[in-house]
């Protein structure tokens, strides 16, 4: 049970960092375009 909670939290953290990374990529792309 505890391991399940840790696993889910870990997955959410991974997804969150991925989303932040993608947003930064998009921001850089928009900056380079202008």
Secondary structure, 3 states (H helix, E strand, C coil): CHHHHHHHHHHHHHHHHHHHHHHHHHHHHHHHHC
